[in-house]
């Protein structure tokens, strides 16, 4: 048996030619010879394995929910191998998604077997994303009606390899960096005239945003303002494997000291322990965090809007919001599949313009970061689906309903970001629309940053 790291960093998965299989008595365990040859499968062996999966599921089979396919997904599914073989890989991928949505497991499994021979995680961008989308469909079939996707532990903190991949993604994918820059630009403007500023951040991550902010404050000679940063330590924080917020805070404090800045860092584990001091201007930063909060479509608790209302009650001077612009939250399965394919295709194209296809760094980024999200978006439902992005219009409505008013992003911030992205590729775009900065790849918006008061 060969144990391979899954894109979730979970040792309970086995990797078969790019396919993630759950370690369970109900599922086949794979021999060493099975993993040889990359994504190339022996059809007869795969058919036998798929039959084993079907037998494992038959006792607990449930009817699949049906969803109306969007226009782009209107493909007819057929069990005829001849008809299937005539489809392009993209058509076959979407036909497979339709078959999965209609509970046609045998047809879907046959298509998955064919697709695995026609796509590759080392190929062109469309092949790479298709390879991961295929495995997402396979995972969805494998857990249908059983809830066994919990074994993947999506919320488990990632390994150091994934943290390293996330850092590479931040460096080579300017939309994320631009999102942080836009938030920092609005934050710096809010510093003006203040003697003390308190920022509450719910996703400090590796601290990259605040390293840049501290350096900018020092460069602008803004050393008289006292700066306090509170990081909320989510129990599922990605920083747990590397020492948590205390480790990140130590790095930031050492940097601030070297820059002669008056800086204080406070990690908290409970929102009830937030300390707001008199005389401090309060800023709340939501950068790539809110999409992980369940909303009304998941639970009546609606933690997403509940958190926004709580923040509004603190009467902050400024709230910054940065999120990826795609609907993987309330969209039904087929629409969500199409949304994910379109969005992540643009991201794979971005990486293709920056890193060579044979780059191991690129493979790691795609596997550790992008594939993890794709599989969760496609294979999971309910509370198990944690990658719940929304489009800008929906975030705008949520912020407005929580009592916030838009604070326009200035043209100065937009100009600064344009200077950054031109060093990557002319195909990156940025523009101000509806008081928010939109960053994209050609005509596809990928990240939106906004400010609120």
DRENDO-1510 file (C-alpha; in Angstrom, 1 decimal, always signed):
<recs>
REC; n; res; u; v; w
REC; 1; UNK; +0.0; +0.0; +0.0 .
REC; 2; UNK; +1.3; +3.4; -0.9 .
REC; 3; UNK; +0.0; +6.2; +1.3 .
REC; 4; UNK; +0.0; +9.6; -0.4 .
REC; 5; UNK; -0.8; +13.0; +1.0 .
REC; 6; UNK; -4.2; +14.3; -0.1 .
REC; 7; UNK; -4.8; +17.9; -1.0 .
REC; 8; UNK; -6.3; +18.2; +2.5 .
REC; 9; UNK; -3.1; +17.1; +4.2 .
REC; 10; UNK; -5.0; +14.1; +5.6 .
REC; 11; UNK; -3.3; +10.7; +6.1 .
REC; 12; UNK; -6.6; +8.9; +5.8 .
REC; 13; UNK; -6.7; +9.3; +2.1 .
REC; 14; UNK; -4.9; +7.3; -0.6 .
REC; 15; UNK; -3.9; +8.7; -3.9 .
REC; 16; UNK; -4.6; +6.5; -7.0 .
REC; 17; UNK; -3.5; +8.2; -10.2 .
REC; 18; UNK; -4.7; +11.6; -8.8 .
REC; 19; UNK; -7.9; +10.0; -7.2 .
REC; 20; UNK; -8.5; +10.4; -3.5 .
REC; 21; UNK; -9.9; +7.3; -1.9 .
REC; 22; UNK; -11.1; +7.2; +1.7 .
REC; 23; UNK; -9.4; +4.7; +4.1 .
REC; 24; UNK; -12.4; +2.6; +5.2 .
REC; 25; UNK; -13.4; -1.0; +5.3 .
REC; 26; UNK; -16.2; -0.2; +2.9 .
REC; 27; UNK; -13.8; +1.1; +0.3 .
REC; 28; UNK; -11.1; -0.7; -1.7 .
REC; 29; UNK; -7.5; -0.3; -0.5 .
REC; 30; UNK; -5.0; +0.1; -3.3 .
REC; 31; UNK; -1.8; -1.8; -4.0 .
REC; 32; UNK; +1.5; -0.3; -5.1 .
REC; 33; UNK; +1.0; -1.4; -8.7 .
REC; 34; UNK; -2.3; +0.6; -8.8 .
REC; 35; UNK; -0.5; +3.9; -8.5 .
REC; 36; UNK; +2.0; +3.4; -11.2 .
REC; 37; UNK; +1.6; +5.3; -14.4 .
REC; 38; UNK; +0.2; +8.7; -13.2 .
REC; 39; UNK; -3.4; +9.2; -14.5 .
REC; 40; UNK; -3.3; +6.3; -16.9 .
REC; 41; UNK; -5.8; +3.6; -15.9 .
REC; 42; UNK; -6.3; +0.0; -16.9 .
REC; 43; UNK; -10.0; +0.0; -17.9 .
REC; 44; UNK; -10.8; -3.5; -16.8 .
REC; 45; UNK; -9.2; -3.0; -13.4 .
REC; 46; UNK; -11.0; +0.3; -13.0 .
REC; 47; UNK; -14.4; -1.2; -13.9 .
REC; 48; UNK; -13.8; -3.9; -11.2 .
REC; 49; UNK; -12.9; -1.3; -8.6 .
REC; 50; UNK; -16.0; +0.8; -9.5 .
REC; 51; UNK; -18.2; -2.3; -9.1 .
REC; 52; UNK; -16.7; -2.8; -5.7 .
REC; 53; UNK; -17.6; +0.8; -4.8 .
REC; 54; UNK; -21.1; +0.3; -6.0 .
REC; 55; UNK; -21.6; -2.8; -4.0 .
REC; 56; UNK; -20.3; -0.9; -0.9 .
REC; 57; UNK; -22.9; +1.8; -1.4 .
REC; 58; UNK; -25.9; -0.2; -2.5 .
REC; 59; UNK; -27.1; -1.0; +1.0 .
REC; 60; UNK; -27.2; +2.7; +1.9 .
REC; 61; UNK; -28.2; +4.2; -1.5 .
REC; 62; UNK; -30.4; +7.3; -1.4 .
REC; 63; UNK; -32.1; +9.2; -4.2 .
REC; 64; UNK; -29.9; +12.1; -5.5 .
REC; 65; UNK; -31.3; +15.6; -5.4 .
REC; 66; UNK; -32.0; +16.8; -8.9 .
REC; 67; UNK; -31.0; +20.3; -10.1 .
REC; 68; UNK; -31.8; +22.2; -13.2 .
REC; 69; UNK; -28.6; +22.6; -15.3 .
REC; 70; UNK; -27.6; +26.0; -16.5 .
REC; 71; UNK; -27.5; +26.6; -20.3 .
REC; 72; UNK; -23.8; +25.9; -20.4 .
REC; 73; UNK; -24.3; +22.5; -18.7 .
REC; 74; UNK; -27.1; +21.3; -21.0 .
REC; 75; UNK; -25.5; +18.0; -22.1 .
REC; 76; UNK; -27.3; +14.8; -22.7 .
REC; 77; UNK; -26.0; +11.7; -20.8 .
REC; 78; UNK; -25.9; +8.4; -22.5 .
REC; 79; UNK; -24.7; +5.0; -21.4 .
REC; 80; UNK; -23.5; +4.3; -24.9 .
REC; 81; UNK; -19.7; +4.1; -24.9 .
REC; 82; UNK; -19.7; +5.1; -28.6 .
REC; 83; UNK; -21.5; +8.4; -28.0 .
REC; 84; UNK; -19.4; +9.2; -25.0 .
REC; 85; UNK; -16.2; +8.6; -26.9 .
REC; 86; UNK; -17.2; +11.3; -29.4 .
REC; 87; UNK; -17.4; +14.0; -26.8 .
REC; 88; UNK; -14.6; +16.5; -26.2 .
REC; 89; UNK; -13.0; +16.2; -22.7 .
REC; 90; UNK; -14.9; +19.3; -21.6 .
REC; 91; UNK; -18.2; +18.1; -22.9 .
REC; 92; UNK; -17.6; +14.7; -21.3 .
REC; 93; UNK; -16.8; +16.4; -18.0 .
REC; 94; UNK; -20.0; +18.3; -18.0 .
REC; 95; UNK; -22.0; +15.2; -19.1 .
REC; 96; UNK; -20.5; +13.4; -16.2 .
REC; 97; UNK; -21.6; +16.1; -13.8 .
REC; 98; UNK; -25.2; +15.8; -15.2 .
REC; 99; UNK; -25.1; +12.1; -14.7 .
REC; 100; UNK; -23.9; +12.5; -11.1 .
REC; 101; UNK; -26.7; +15.0; -10.5 .
REC; 102; UNK; -29.3; +12.5; -11.8 .
REC; 103; UNK; -28.0; +9.6; -9.8 .
REC; 104; UNK; -26.8; +7.7; -12.9 .
REC; 105; UNK; -23.8; +6.3; -11.1 .
REC; 106; UNK; -22.8; +3.6; -13.6 .
REC; 107; UNK; -22.8; +6.1; -16.5 .
REC; 108; UNK; -20.9; +8.7; -14.4 .
REC; 109; UNK; -18.3; +6.0; -13.4 .
REC; 110; UNK; -17.7; +5.0; -17.0 .
REC; 111; UNK; -17.2; +8.7; -18.0 .
REC; 112; UNK; -14.8; +9.2; -15.1 .
REC; 113; UNK; -12.8; +6.2; -16.3 .
REC; 114; UNK; -12.5; +7.7; -19.8 .
REC; 115; UNK; -11.7; +11.2; -18.5 .
REC; 116; UNK; -8.9; +9.9; -16.4 .
REC; 117; UNK; -7.2; +8.7; -19.5 .
REC; 118; UNK; -7.7; +12.0; -21.3 .
REC; 119; UNK; -6.6; +14.6; -18.8 .
REC; 120; UNK; -3.5; +15.2; -16.7 .
REC; 121; UNK; -2.4; +17.2; -13.7 .
REC; 122; UNK; +0.8; +17.9; -15.7 .
REC; 123; UNK; -0.8; +19.1; -19.0 .
REC; 124; UNK; -2.3; +22.3; -20.3 .
REC; 125; UNK; -4.5; +24.4; -18.0 .
REC; 126; UNK; -7.7; +22.9; -19.2 .
REC; 127; UNK; -6.3; +19.4; -18.6 .
REC; 128; UNK; -5.1; +20.2; -15.1 .
REC; 129; UNK; -8.4; +21.7; -13.9 .
REC; 130; UNK; -10.3; +18.9; -15.6 .
REC; 131; UNK; -8.2; +16.3; -13.8 .
REC; 132; UNK; -9.2; +17.7; -10.4 .
REC; 133; UNK; -12.8; +18.3; -11.3 .
REC; 134; UNK; -13.0; +14.6; -12.3 .
REC; 135; UNK; -11.7; +13.5; -8.9 .
REC; 136; UNK; -14.2; +15.9; -7.3 .
REC; 137; UNK; -17.0; +14.1; -9.1 .
REC; 138; UNK; -15.6; +10.7; -8.1 .
REC; 139; UNK; -15.4; +11.8; -4.5 .
REC; 140; UNK; -19.1; +13.0; -4.7 .
REC; 141; UNK; -20.1; +9.6; -6.0 .
REC; 142; UNK; -18.1; +7.8; -3.3 .
REC; 143; UNK; -19.8; +9.7; -0.4 .
REC; 144; UNK; -23.3; +10.0; -1.8 .
REC; 145; UNK; -25.8; +9.3; +1.0 .
REC; 146; UNK; -23.2; +8.3; +3.5 .
REC; 147; UNK; -21.6; +11.5; +4.7 .
REC; 148; UNK; -18.2; +9.7; +4.7 .
REC; 149; UNK; -16.6; +12.8; +3.3 .
REC; 150; UNK; -16.1; +13.8; +7.0 .
REC; 151; UNK; -13.1; +11.4; +6.9 .
REC; 152; UNK; -11.4; +14.1; +4.7 .
REC; 153; UNK; -11.5; +16.5; +7.7 .
REC; 154; UNK; -11.7; +19.6; +5.5 .
REC; 155; UNK; -11.3; +21.9; +8.4 .
REC; 156; UNK; -8.1; +20.1; +9.7 .
REC; 157; UNK; -5.1; +22.5; +9.7 .
REC; 158; UNK; -2.9; +21.9; +6.6 .
REC; 159; UNK; +0.6; +20.6; +6.6 .
REC; 160; UNK; +3.7; +22.8; +6.3 .
REC; 161; UNK; +3.8; +21.8; +2.7 .
REC; 162; UNK; +0.4; +23.5; +2.1 .
REC; 163; UNK; +1.5; +26.6; +4.0 .
REC; 164; UNK; +4.5; +26.8; +1.8 .
REC; 165; UNK; +2.2; +26.4; -1.3 .
REC; 166; UNK; +0.0; +29.1; +0.0 .
REC; 167; UNK; +2.9; +31.5; +0.2 .
REC; 168; UNK; +4.0; +30.7; -3.4 .
REC; 169; UNK; +0.4; +31.3; -4.5 .
REC; 170; UNK; +0.4; +34.7; -2.8 .
REC; 171; UNK; +3.7; +35.6; -4.5 .
REC; 172; UNK; +2.7; +34.5; -8.1 .
REC; 173; UNK; -1.0; +35.3; -8.1 .
REC; 174; UNK; -1.3; +39.1; -7.8 .
REC; 175; UNK; -5.1; +39.2; -7.2 .
REC; 176; UNK; -4.6; +38.0; -3.7 .
REC; 177; UNK; -1.8; +40.5; -3.0 .
REC; 178; UNK; -3.9; +43.2; -4.7 .
REC; 179; UNK; -6.8; +42.5; -2.4 .
REC; 180; UNK; -4.5; +42.9; +0.6 .
REC; 181; UNK; -3.1; +46.1; -0.9 .
REC; 182; UNK; -6.5; +47.6; -1.4 .
REC; 183; UNK; -7.5; +46.8; +2.2 .
REC; 184; UNK; -4.2; +48.3; +3.4 .
REC; 185; UNK; -4.8; +51.4; +1.3 .
REC; 186; UNK; -8.2; +52.0; +2.9 .
REC; 187; UNK; -6.7; +51.3; +6.4 .
REC; 188; UNK; -3.8; +53.7; +5.9 .
REC; 189; UNK; -6.3; +56.5; +5.0 .
REC; 190; UNK; -8.2; +55.7; +8.2 .
REC; 191; UNK; -5.0; +56.1; +10.2 .
REC; 192; UNK; -4.9; +59.8; +9.2 .
REC; 193; UNK; -5.4; +62.1; +12.2 .
REC; 194; UNK; -5.5; +59.2; +14.7 .
REC; 195; UNK; -3.2; +58.9; +17.7 .
REC; 196; UNK; -4.2; +55.2; +18.4 .
REC; 197; UNK; -5.7; +52.6; +16.0 .
REC; 198; UNK; -7.0; +49.2; +16.9 .
REC; 199; UNK; -7.4; +46.6; +14.1 .
REC; 200; UNK; -9.4; +43.4; +14.7 .
REC; 201; UNK; -8.6; +40.7; +12.1 .
REC; 202; UNK; -10.4; +37.4; +11.8 .
REC; 203; UNK; -7.9; +35.8; +9.4 .
REC; 204; UNK; -4.4; +37.0; +10.1 .
REC; 205; UNK; -3.1; +33.9; +8.2 .
REC; 206; UNK; +0.7; +34.1; +7.8 .
REC; 207; UNK; +0.7; +37.9; +8.5 .
REC; 208; UNK; +1.7; +38.9; +5.0 .
REC; 209; UNK; -0.8; +41.8; +4.9 .
REC; 210; UNK; +0.5; +43.3; +8.2 .
REC; 211; UNK; +4.1; +42.9; +7.2 .
REC; 212; UNK; +3.4; +45.2; +4.3 .
REC; 213; UNK; +1.3; +47.5; +6.4 .
REC; 214; UNK; +4.0; +48.0; +9.0 .
REC; 215; UNK; +6.6; +48.6; +6.3 .
REC; 216; UNK; +4.3; +51.2; +4.7 .
REC; 217; UNK; +3.7; +53.0; +8.0 .
REC; 218; UNK; +7.4; +53.3; +8.6 .
REC; 219; UNK; +8.1; +54.5; +5.0 .
REC; 220; UNK; +5.5; +57.2; +5.4 .
REC; 221; UNK; +7.1; +58.2; +8.7 .
REC; 222; UNK; +3.8; +57.5; +10.5 .
REC; 223; UNK; +5.5; +56.5; +13.8 .
REC; 224; UNK; +3.6; +58.6; +16.3 .
REC; 225; UNK; +0.3; +56.6; +16.0 .
REC; 226; UNK; +0.0; +53.6; +18.4 .
REC; 227; UNK; -1.1; +50.5; +16.4 .
REC; 228; UNK; -2.7; +47.6; +18.2 .
REC; 229; UNK; -3.6; +44.4; +16.3 .
REC; 230; UNK; -6.0; +41.8; +17.6 .
REC; 231; UNK; -6.0; +38.4; +15.9 .
REC; 232; UNK; -9.0; +36.2; +16.5 .
REC; 233; UNK; -7.6; +32.6; +16.9 .
REC; 234; UNK; -10.1; +30.4; +15.1 .
REC; 235; UNK; -10.0; +26.8; +16.4 .
REC; 236; UNK; -9.5; +25.8; +12.7 .
REC; 237; UNK; -6.8; +28.3; +12.1 .
REC; 238; UNK; -4.4; +27.4; +9.4 .
REC; 239; UNK; -1.6; +28.6; +11.6 .
REC; 240; UNK; -2.0; +25.9; +14.3 .
REC; 241; UNK; +0.8; +23.7; +12.8 .
REC; 242; UNK; +3.3; +26.5; +13.0 .
REC; 243; UNK; +2.7; +27.9; +16.5 .
REC; 244; UNK; -0.6; +29.7; +16.0 .
REC; 245; UNK; -1.1; +33.4; +16.3 .
REC; 246; UNK; +1.5; +33.7; +19.0 .
REC; 247; UNK; +4.2; +32.8; +16.5 .
REC; 248; UNK; +2.8; +35.2; +13.9 .
REC; 249; UNK; +2.5; +37.9; +16.5 .
REC; 250; UNK; +6.1; +37.5; +17.6 .
REC; 251; UNK; +7.3; +38.0; +14.0 .
REC; 252; UNK; +5.2; +41.1; +13.6 .
REC; 253; UNK; +6.4; +42.6; +16.9 .
REC; 254; UNK; +10.1; +42.0; +16.0 .
REC; 255; UNK; +9.5; +43.7; +12.6 .
REC; 256; UNK; +7.7; +46.7; +14.2 .
REC; 257; UNK; +10.6; +47.1; +16.8 .
REC; 258; UNK; +13.1; +47.1; +14.0 .
REC; 259; UNK; +11.1; +49.9; +12.3 .
REC; 260; UNK; +10.7; +51.9; +15.5 .
REC; 261; UNK; +6.9; +51.6; +15.4 .
REC; 262; UNK; +4.6; +51.6; +18.5 .
REC; 263; UNK; +3.0; +48.2; +17.9 .
REC; 264; UNK; +1.0; +45.8; +20.1 .
REC; 265; UNK; -0.3; +42.4; +19.2 .
REC; 266; UNK; -3.1; +40.5; +21.0 .
REC; 267; UNK; -4.3; +37.0; +20.1 .
REC; 268; UNK; -7.8; +36.1; +21.4 .
REC; 269; UNK; -9.7; +32.9; +21.2 .
REC; 270; UNK; -13.2; +34.2; +22.0 .
REC; 271; UNK; -15.0; +37.1; +20.6 .
REC; 272; UNK; -16.3; +37.9; +24.1 .
REC; 273; UNK; -12.7; +38.7; +25.1 .
REC; 274; UNK; -12.3; +41.5; +22.5 .
REC; 275; UNK; -11.0; +44.6; +24.3 .
REC; 276; UNK; -11.9; +48.0; +22.8 .
REC; 277; UNK; -10.1; +50.8; +24.6 .
REC; 278; UNK; -11.2; +54.5; +24.8 .
REC; 279; UNK; -9.5; +56.8; +22.4 .
REC; 280; UNK; -8.7; +54.1; +19.8 .
REC; 281; UNK; -10.1; +54.2; +16.2 .
REC; 282; UNK; -11.5; +50.8; +15.5 .
REC; 283; UNK; -10.9; +49.0; +12.2 .
REC; 284; UNK; -12.2; +45.5; +11.4 .
REC; 285; UNK; -10.5; +43.6; +8.6 .
REC; 286; UNK; -12.3; +40.7; +6.8 .
REC; 287; UNK; -9.8; +39.4; +4.2 .
REC; 288; UNK; -10.7; +36.0; +2.7 .
REC; 289; UNK; -12.5; +34.9; +5.9 .
REC; 290; UNK; -16.2; +35.4; +5.8 .
REC; 291; UNK; -16.8; +32.8; +3.1 .
REC; 292; UNK; -15.9; +30.2; +5.7 .
REC; 293; UNK; -18.7; +31.3; +8.0 .
REC; 294; UNK; -22.0; +29.3; +7.5 .
REC; 295; UNK; -25.0; +31.4; +6.5 .
REC; 296; UNK; -28.7; +31.0; +6.5 .
REC; 297; UNK; -28.6; +28.3; +3.8 .
REC; 298; UNK; -26.6; +26.0; +6.2 .
REC; 299; UNK; -28.0; +26.8; +9.6 .
REC; 300; UNK; -30.7; +29.0; +11.2 .
REC; 301; UNK; -27.9; +30.4; +13.4 .
REC; 302; UNK; -26.6; +32.2; +10.3 .
REC; 303; UNK; -23.1; +32.9; +11.7 .
REC; 304; UNK; -22.1; +35.0; +8.7 .
REC; 305; UNK; -24.7; +37.7; +9.2 .
REC; 306; UNK; -24.5; +37.4; +13.0 .
REC; 307; UNK; -20.8; +38.2; +12.9 .
REC; 308; UNK; -21.4; +41.2; +10.7 .
REC; 309; UNK; -24.1; +42.6; +13.1 .
REC; 310; UNK; -21.8; +42.1; +16.0 .
REC; 311; UNK; -19.1; +44.0; +14.3 .
REC; 312; UNK; -21.5; +46.8; +13.5 .
REC; 313; UNK; -22.4; +47.1; +17.1 .
REC; 314; UNK; -18.8; +47.9; +17.9 .
REC; 315; UNK; -19.2; +51.1; +15.8 .
REC; 316; UNK; -15.9; +50.8; +13.8 .
REC; 317; UNK; -14.4; +53.6; +11.9 .
REC; 318; UNK; -13.7; +51.3; +9.0 .
REC; 319; UNK; -14.4; +47.7; +7.9 .
REC; 320; UNK; -12.5; +46.2; +5.0 .
REC; 321; UNK; -13.8; +43.2; +3.0 .
REC; 322; UNK; -11.8; +41.1; +0.5 .
REC; 323; UNK; -13.3; +38.0; -1.1 .
REC; 324; UNK; -13.2; +35.8; -4.2 .
REC; 325; UNK; -16.0; +36.6; -6.6 .
REC; 326; UNK; -17.8; +33.3; -7.3 .
REC; 327; UNK; -21.0; +31.7; -6.1 .
REC; 328; UNK; -20.2; +28.4; -4.5 .
REC; 329; UNK; -22.6; +29.0; -1.6 .
REC; 330; UNK; -26.3; +28.7; -2.5 .
REC; 331; UNK; -26.0; +27.7; -6.1 .
REC; 332; UNK; -27.5; +24.2; -6.9 .
REC; 333; UNK; -25.0; +21.5; -7.8 .
REC; 334; UNK; -24.9; +21.8; -11.6 .
REC; 335; UNK; -24.7; +25.6; -11.5 .
REC; 336; UNK; -22.0; +25.4; -8.8 .
REC; 337; UNK; -20.1; +22.9; -10.9 .
REC; 338; UNK; -20.2; +25.3; -13.9 .
REC; 339; UNK; -19.3; +28.3; -11.7 .
REC; 340; UNK; -16.3; +26.4; -10.2 .
REC; 341; UNK; -15.0; +25.3; -13.6 .
REC; 342; UNK; -15.2; +28.8; -15.0 .
REC; 343; UNK; -13.6; +30.5; -12.0 .
REC; 344; UNK; -10.8; +28.0; -11.4 .
REC; 345; UNK; -10.0; +27.7; -15.1 .
REC; 346; UNK; -9.1; +31.4; -15.0 .
REC; 347; UNK; -6.9; +30.7; -12.0 .
REC; 348; UNK; -5.1; +27.8; -13.7 .
REC; 349; UNK; -4.6; +30.1; -16.7 .
REC; 350; UNK; -3.0; +32.7; -14.3 .
REC; 351; UNK; -0.6; +30.2; -13.0 .
REC; 352; UNK; +0.2; +29.1; -16.6 .
REC; 353; UNK; +1.3; +32.6; -17.3 .
REC; 354; UNK; +3.6; +32.7; -14.3 .
REC; 355; UNK; +5.1; +29.3; -13.6 .
REC; 356; UNK; +6.3; +26.7; -16.2 .
REC; 357; UNK; +4.1; +23.6; -16.5 .
REC; 358; UNK; +6.9; +21.3; -15.3 .
REC; 359; UNK; +7.4; +23.4; -12.2 .
REC; 360; UNK; +7.0; +21.3; -9.0 .
REC; 361; UNK; +6.1; +24.5; -7.2 .
REC; 362; UNK; +3.2; +24.9; -9.6 .
REC; 363; UNK; +2.0; +21.3; -9.1 .
REC; 364; UNK; +2.1; +21.8; -5.3 .
REC; 365; UNK; +0.1; +25.0; -5.5 .
REC; 366; UNK; -2.5; +23.5; -7.7 .
REC; 367; UNK; -2.7; +20.4; -5.5 .
REC; 368; UNK; -2.4; +21.9; -2.1 .
REC; 369; UNK; -4.5; +25.0; -2.6 .
REC; 370; UNK; -6.8; +24.9; -5.7 .
REC; 371; UNK; -7.6; +21.2; -5.8 .
REC; 372; UNK; -8.5; +21.2; -2.1 .
REC; 373; UNK; -11.1; +23.9; -2.7 .
REC; 374; UNK; -12.4; +22.3; -5.9 .
REC; 375; UNK; -13.0; +18.9; -4.2 .
REC; 376; UNK; -14.8; +20.5; -1.3 .
REC; 377; UNK; -17.0; +22.7; -3.5 .
REC; 378; UNK; -18.1; +19.8; -5.8 .
REC; 379; UNK; -18.1; +16.8; -3.5 .
REC; 380; UNK; -19.6; +18.2; -0.3 .
REC; 381; UNK; -23.0; +19.5; +0.8 .
REC; 382; UNK; -24.3; +20.9; +4.1 .
REC; 383; UNK; -21.9; +21.7; +6.9 .
REC; 384; UNK; -19.2; +19.7; +5.1 .
REC; 385; UNK; -19.0; +22.2; +2.3 .
REC; 386; UNK; -16.9; +25.0; +3.9 .
REC; 387; UNK; -15.7; +26.9; +0.7 .
REC; 388; UNK; -18.9; +29.0; +0.4 .
REC; 389; UNK; -17.9; +32.0; -1.7 .
REC; 390; UNK; -20.4; +34.6; -2.9 .
REC; 391; UNK; -20.5; +37.2; -5.6 .
REC; 392; UNK; -19.9; +40.9; -4.9 .
REC; 393; UNK; -23.6; +41.8; -5.2 .
REC; 394; UNK; -24.5; +39.4; -2.4 .
REC; 395; UNK; -21.7; +40.6; -0.1 .
REC; 396; UNK; -22.9; +44.2; -0.8 .
REC; 397; UNK; -26.4; +43.3; +0.2 .
REC; 398; UNK; -25.2; +41.6; +3.4 .
REC; 399; UNK; -23.1; +44.5; +4.4 .
REC; 400; UNK; -25.9; +47.0; +3.8 .
REC; 401; UNK; -28.4; +44.9; +5.7 .
REC; 402; UNK; -26.0; +44.8; +8.6 .
REC; 403; UNK; -26.1; +48.6; +8.7 .
REC; 404; UNK; -22.8; +49.5; +6.9 .
REC; 405; UNK; -22.4; +52.2; +4.3 .
REC; 406; UNK; -19.9; +51.9; +1.4 .
REC; 407; UNK; -16.7; +53.9; +1.7 .
REC; 408; UNK; -15.3; +54.4; -1.8 .
REC; 409; UNK; -11.9; +53.0; -2.7 .
REC; 410; UNK; -9.8; +56.0; -3.9 .
REC; 411; UNK; -8.2; +56.2; -7.3 .
REC; 412; UNK; -4.9; +56.5; -5.6 .
REC; 413; UNK; -5.2; +52.9; -4.3 .
REC; 414; UNK; -6.3; +51.8; -7.8 .
REC; 415; UNK; -3.3; +53.4; -9.4 .
REC; 416; UNK; -0.9; +51.7; -6.9 .
REC; 417; UNK; -2.4; +48.3; -7.7 .
REC; 418; UNK; -2.2; +48.9; -11.4 .
REC; 419; UNK; +1.5; +49.4; -11.1 .
REC; 420; UNK; +1.8; +46.1; -9.3 .
REC; 421; UNK; -0.1; +43.9; -11.7 .
REC; 422; UNK; +1.6; +45.2; -14.8 .
REC; 423; UNK; +4.7; +43.4; -13.6 .
REC; 424; UNK; +2.9; +40.0; -13.9 .
REC; 425; UNK; +0.9; +40.0; -17.1 .
REC; 426; UNK; -1.1; +42.4; -19.3 .
REC; 427; UNK; -4.0; +40.0; -19.1 .
REC; 428; UNK; -4.7; +41.0; -15.4 .
REC; 429; UNK; -7.3; +43.7; -15.0 .
REC; 430; UNK; -8.4; +46.0; -12.3 .
REC; 431; UNK; -11.2; +48.6; -12.1 .
REC; 432; UNK; -13.4; +50.4; -9.6 .
REC; 433; UNK; -17.1; +49.5; -9.8 .
REC; 434; UNK; -19.9; +50.1; -7.3 .
REC; 435; UNK; -17.4; +51.6; -4.8 .
REC; 436; UNK; -15.2; +48.4; -4.9 .
REC; 437; UNK; -12.0; +47.3; -6.6 .
REC; 438; UNK; -12.4; +44.4; -8.9 .
REC; 439; UNK; -9.4; +42.3; -9.9 .
REC; 440; UNK; -9.6; +39.8; -12.6 .
REC; 441; UNK; -8.0; +37.8; -15.4 .
REC; 442; UNK; -9.1; +39.2; -18.8 .
REC; 443; UNK; -12.9; +39.5; -18.5 .
REC; 444; UNK; -13.3; +37.2; -15.4 .
REC; 445; UNK; -13.5; +39.0; -12.0 .
REC; 446; UNK; -11.6; +36.9; -9.4 .
REC; 447; UNK; -11.3; +39.1; -6.3 .
REC; 448; UNK; -13.2; +42.1; -5.0 .
REC; 449; UNK; -12.1; +44.5; -2.3 .
REC; 450; UNK; -14.3; +47.0; -0.6 .
REC; 451; UNK; -14.4; +49.4; +2.4 .
REC; 452; UNK; -17.3; +50.2; +4.7 .
REC; 453; UNK; -18.2; +52.6; +7.5 .
</recs>
